[in-house]
């Protein structure tokens, strides 16, 4: 197993912990236990220690979700984007027994001033998600101002629905939000 594999396993483990337990759950011991990486690999791959690992995991998660939205938006209309994005989150919730939430929200809630760049990462990530939704809405006939408002509502609604799903241990809040957003998005 190569060093790159070890680093990727550590990042994946940190992302999973971030989704399930928030920033405070991303400890060196927890990442090592989750990834199976040797202790010495932490400071080899992440010389900045835990803070660098949290930032790297947050960046990886943000990029993955952004790419998912971008791919969905490029291949489909607004209704399909919402439906498939809801399916993405429902799968994540169900496969983790409703422990997984949005890692970007976890960064927001666990933000500390010493985690340089995290606040900017969160801002730019949410802005990119809204931009992707605005583009798909505008390309399907929604005027730009309405598209911007709907994109903001969609991101906020999905994030809130994920919290409700975790609290209720049910996918129903996300299904309800998705149905409502499809109705909203379907009206230019």
C-alpha positions as CSV (number, residue, x, y, z in Angstrom):
1,X,0.0,0.0,0.0
2,X,1.5,3.3,-1.0
3,X,1.8,6.6,0.8
4,X,-0.8,8.2,-1.4
5,X,-3.2,5.4,-0.4
6,X,-2.5,6.0,3.3
7,X,-3.1,9.7,2.9
8,X,-6.3,9.2,1.0
9,X,-7.6,6.7,3.6
10,X,-6.8,9.3,6.3
11,X,-8.7,12.0,4.4
12,X,-11.7,9.7,3.8
13,X,-11.7,8.8,7.5
14,X,-11.6,12.4,8.5
15,X,-14.4,13.3,6.1
16,X,-16.5,10.5,7.5
17,X,-15.8,11.7,11.1
18,X,-16.6,15.3,10.1
19,X,-19.9,14.3,8.6
20,X,-20.9,12.1,11.6
21,X,-19.3,13.9,14.6
22,X,-18.4,17.4,13.4
23,X,-15.0,19.1,13.8
24,X,-14.6,18.0,17.4
25,X,-14.9,14.4,16.3
26,X,-11.9,14.6,13.9
27,X,-9.2,13.7,16.3
28,X,-5.9,12.1,15.4
29,X,-6.8,8.9,17.2
30,X,-10.2,8.7,15.6
31,X,-8.8,9.2,12.1
32,X,-6.1,6.6,12.7
33,X,-8.7,4.1,14.0
34,X,-11.0,4.8,11.0
35,X,-8.3,4.7,8.4
36,X,-6.0,2.0,9.7
37,X,-3.1,4.3,9.1
38,X,0.0,4.1,11.3
39,X,0.5,6.9,13.8
40,X,3.7,8.2,12.2
41,X,1.9,8.9,9.0
42,X,-0.1,11.8,10.5
43,X,2.7,14.3,10.6
44,X,4.3,12.9,7.5
45,X,1.2,13.7,5.4
46,X,-0.2,16.5,7.5
47,X,2.7,18.5,9.1
48,X,0.2,21.0,10.4
49,X,-1.4,18.1,12.5
50,X,-5.1,17.9,13.2
51,X,-5.9,21.4,11.9
52,X,-4.4,20.6,8.5
53,X,-6.2,17.3,8.4
54,X,-9.5,19.0,9.2
55,X,-8.9,21.6,6.5
56,X,-7.9,19.0,4.0
57,X,-10.9,16.8,4.7
58,X,-13.2,19.8,4.5
59,X,-11.7,20.8,1.2
60,X,-12.0,17.3,-0.2
61,X,-15.6,17.0,0.9
62,X,-16.6,20.4,-0.5
63,X,-15.0,19.6,-3.8
64,X,-16.7,16.2,-4.0
65,X,-20.2,17.7,-3.3
66,X,-19.6,20.6,-5.6
67,X,-18.5,18.2,-8.4
68,X,-21.6,16.2,-7.8
69,X,-23.9,19.2,-8.1
70,X,-22.0,20.4,-11.2
71,X,-22.3,17.0,-12.9
72,X,-26.0,16.8,-12.1
73,X,-26.6,20.3,-13.3
74,X,-24.7,19.7,-16.6
75,X,-26.7,16.6,-17.4
76,X,-30.2,17.5,-16.3
77,X,-32.9,20.0,-15.7
78,X,-33.8,21.5,-12.3
79,X,-36.2,18.7,-11.3
80,X,-33.6,16.0,-12.0
81,X,-30.9,17.9,-10.2
82,X,-33.1,18.2,-7.0
83,X,-34.2,14.6,-7.2
84,X,-30.8,13.1,-7.7
85,X,-29.2,15.4,-5.1
86,X,-31.8,14.2,-2.6
87,X,-31.1,10.6,-3.6
88,X,-27.4,11.3,-3.0
89,X,-28.1,12.5,0.6
90,X,-30.7,9.9,1.3
91,X,-28.1,7.2,0.5
92,X,-25.5,8.9,2.7
93,X,-28.0,9.1,5.6
94,X,-29.4,5.6,5.2
95,X,-26.0,3.9,4.8
96,X,-24.7,5.6,8.0
97,X,-27.9,5.0,10.0
98,X,-28.6,8.7,9.9
99,X,-25.3,9.7,11.4
100,X,-23.9,11.5,8.3
101,X,-24.7,15.1,7.7
102,X,-23.1,17.7,5.5
103,X,-19.4,18.1,6.2
104,X,-19.4,21.7,5.0
105,X,-22.1,22.5,7.7
106,X,-19.9,20.7,10.2
107,X,-17.1,23.0,9.4
108,X,-19.4,26.0,9.8
109,X,-20.6,24.8,13.2
110,X,-17.1,23.8,14.4
111,X,-15.3,26.8,13.0
112,X,-12.4,28.0,15.1
113,X,-10.3,31.1,14.3
114,X,-7.1,29.0,14.3
115,X,-8.4,26.9,11.5
116,X,-7.1,29.3,8.8
117,X,-9.1,29.3,5.6
118,X,-12.1,27.3,6.9
119,X,-14.5,30.2,6.9
120,X,-13.5,31.2,3.3
121,X,-13.8,27.5,2.2
122,X,-17.4,27.4,3.6
123,X,-18.4,30.7,2.0
124,X,-17.0,29.8,-1.4
125,X,-18.5,26.3,-1.3
126,X,-22.0,27.5,-0.5
127,X,-21.6,30.2,-3.2
128,X,-20.5,27.7,-5.8
129,X,-23.5,25.4,-5.0
130,X,-25.9,28.3,-5.4
131,X,-24.1,29.3,-8.7
132,X,-24.6,25.8,-10.1
133,X,-28.3,25.9,-9.2
134,X,-28.8,29.4,-10.6
135,X,-27.2,28.3,-13.9
136,X,-29.4,25.3,-14.3
137,X,-32.5,27.3,-13.5
138,X,-31.7,30.1,-15.8
139,X,-30.9,27.7,-18.6
140,X,-34.4,26.3,-18.2
141,X,-36.2,29.6,-18.3
142,X,-36.2,31.0,-14.7
143,X,-35.3,34.7,-14.6
144,X,-31.9,35.4,-12.9
145,X,-33.2,37.2,-9.8
146,X,-35.8,34.4,-9.1
147,X,-33.1,31.8,-9.9
148,X,-30.8,33.3,-7.3
149,X,-33.5,33.3,-4.6
150,X,-34.5,29.8,-5.4
151,X,-30.9,28.5,-5.3
152,X,-30.5,30.1,-1.8
153,X,-33.7,28.5,-0.6
154,X,-32.7,25.1,-2.1
155,X,-29.3,25.1,-0.3
156,X,-30.8,26.3,3.0
157,X,-33.7,23.8,2.7
158,X,-31.5,20.8,1.9
159,X,-29.2,21.6,4.8
160,X,-32.0,22.1,7.2
161,X,-33.7,18.9,5.9
162,X,-30.5,16.9,6.6
163,X,-30.5,18.1,10.2
164,X,-34.1,17.1,10.6
165,X,-33.4,13.7,9.0
166,X,-30.6,13.1,11.5
167,X,-32.8,14.2,14.4
168,X,-35.8,12.1,13.3
169,X,-33.7,9.2,11.9
170,X,-35.9,9.4,8.8
171,X,-35.5,10.5,5.2
172,X,-39.0,12.0,5.2
173,X,-38.0,15.6,5.9
174,X,-35.7,15.5,2.9
175,X,-38.3,13.9,0.7
176,X,-40.8,16.6,1.7
177,X,-38.3,19.4,1.1
178,X,-37.4,18.0,-2.3
179,X,-41.1,17.7,-3.4
180,X,-41.6,21.3,-2.4
181,X,-38.5,22.5,-4.1
182,X,-39.5,20.7,-7.3
183,X,-42.8,22.5,-7.2
184,X,-41.0,25.8,-6.6
185,X,-38.4,25.2,-9.3
186,X,-41.0,24.2,-11.8
187,X,-42.5,27.6,-11.9
188,X,-40.5,30.1,-14.0
